[in-house]
Amino acid sequence: MWPFSQPRSANVTNMAVSFPNQSRSYDATRRAIRFWGYDRSMESSFYVTADALERIQPNLKPDVAGLLRAFDSNRDRIYAIAAKVYARGRRGSYDLNVADV
């Protein structure tokens, strides 16, 4: 029996990671854009490297403003890649690099 006496459904699955927080920032140490994903109440940090962003958007200007614009312009694609990386297994943080795009 499920907690709280709710019947168990045959199609119940684990929740996937979601990205409701639109915040992002540049991490100079990693040379990556950091953003956050959530699986229920668990928050995870994701980093998409500058090299990966350059692969996604080849004509980007490789300064901080250019990297942030590239992230914003390709947010849906980056979130989809992040969800695939997240599905590989739980970690403290997740790096999205050229091999992932």
C-alpha positions as CSV (number, residue, x, y, z in Angstrom):
1,M,0.0,0.0,0.0
2,W,1.2,3.5,-0.8
3,P,1.8,6.0,2.0
4,F,-1.3,8.0,2.9
5,S,-3.5,5.1,1.8
6,Q,-3.4,6.0,-1.9
7,P,-3.8,3.2,-4.3
8,R,-0.7,2.4,-6.3
9,S,-1.0,3.0,-10.1
10,A,0.7,0.7,-12.5
11,N,2.0,3.7,-14.5
12,V,3.7,5.5,-11.6
13,T,7.2,6.6,-12.5
14,N,9.9,8.6,-10.8
15,M,9.7,12.3,-11.5
16,A,12.2,13.6,-14.0
17,V,14.4,16.6,-13.4
18,S,12.8,19.9,-14.2
19,F,14.1,23.5,-14.6
20,P,11.6,25.9,-13.2
21,N,14.3,28.3,-12.0
22,Q,15.3,30.5,-14.9
23,S,18.4,31.8,-13.1
24,R,21.9,31.1,-14.6
25,S,25.3,32.5,-13.9
26,Y,28.8,32.4,-15.3
27,D,31.4,30.3,-13.3
28,A,34.8,31.6,-14.3
29,T,36.6,28.7,-12.6
30,R,34.8,26.1,-14.7
31,R,34.4,28.4,-17.7
32,A,30.8,27.3,-17.8
33,I,27.2,28.6,-17.3
34,R,25.7,27.2,-14.1
35,F,22.0,26.6,-13.7
36,W,19.8,24.5,-11.4
37,G,17.5,21.5,-11.8
38,Y,15.0,20.0,-9.4
39,D,13.9,16.4,-8.9
40,R,11.0,16.8,-6.4
41,S,12.6,18.8,-3.6
42,M,16.2,17.9,-4.5
43,E,18.2,20.8,-6.1
44,S,21.1,19.9,-8.4
45,S,23.7,22.2,-10.0
46,F,24.3,21.8,-13.8
47,Y,27.2,23.3,-15.7
48,V,27.3,23.7,-19.5
49,T,30.8,24.4,-20.6
50,A,31.8,27.2,-22.9
51,D,33.1,24.6,-25.4
52,A,29.7,22.9,-25.4
53,L,27.9,26.2,-26.0
54,E,30.3,27.0,-28.9
55,R,29.3,23.6,-30.4
56,I,25.6,24.4,-29.9
57,Q,26.0,27.9,-31.3
58,P,29.2,28.2,-33.4
59,N,28.9,32.0,-34.0
60,L,28.7,33.0,-30.4
61,K,31.0,35.7,-28.9
62,P,33.1,33.9,-26.4
63,D,32.8,36.5,-23.6
64,V,30.6,36.2,-20.5
65,A,27.7,38.1,-22.2
66,G,28.0,36.0,-25.3
67,L,27.9,32.7,-23.4
68,L,24.9,33.9,-21.4
69,R,23.1,34.9,-24.6
70,A,23.9,31.5,-26.2
71,F,22.5,29.7,-23.1
72,D,19.3,31.8,-23.2
73,S,18.9,31.3,-26.9
74,N,19.3,27.5,-26.6
75,R,17.7,26.9,-23.2
76,D,15.2,24.2,-24.3
77,R,18.0,22.2,-26.1
78,I,20.3,22.6,-23.1
79,Y,17.6,21.5,-20.7
80,A,16.9,18.4,-22.8
81,I,20.7,17.5,-22.8
82,A,20.8,18.1,-19.0
83,A,17.8,15.8,-18.5
84,K,19.7,13.0,-20.4
85,V,22.9,13.6,-18.4
86,Y,20.8,13.6,-15.1
87,A,19.2,10.3,-16.1
88,R,22.6,8.6,-16.1
89,G,22.6,8.7,-12.3
90,R,22.6,11.0,-9.3
91,R,25.6,13.1,-8.5
92,G,26.3,16.3,-6.6
93,S,26.5,18.3,-9.9
94,Y,26.3,17.6,-13.6
95,D,28.7,18.8,-16.3
96,L,27.4,19.1,-19.8
97,N,30.4,19.1,-22.2
98,V,31.0,18.8,-25.9
99,A,30.5,15.0,-25.9
100,D,26.9,15.5,-24.6
101,V,25.8,17.9,-27.3
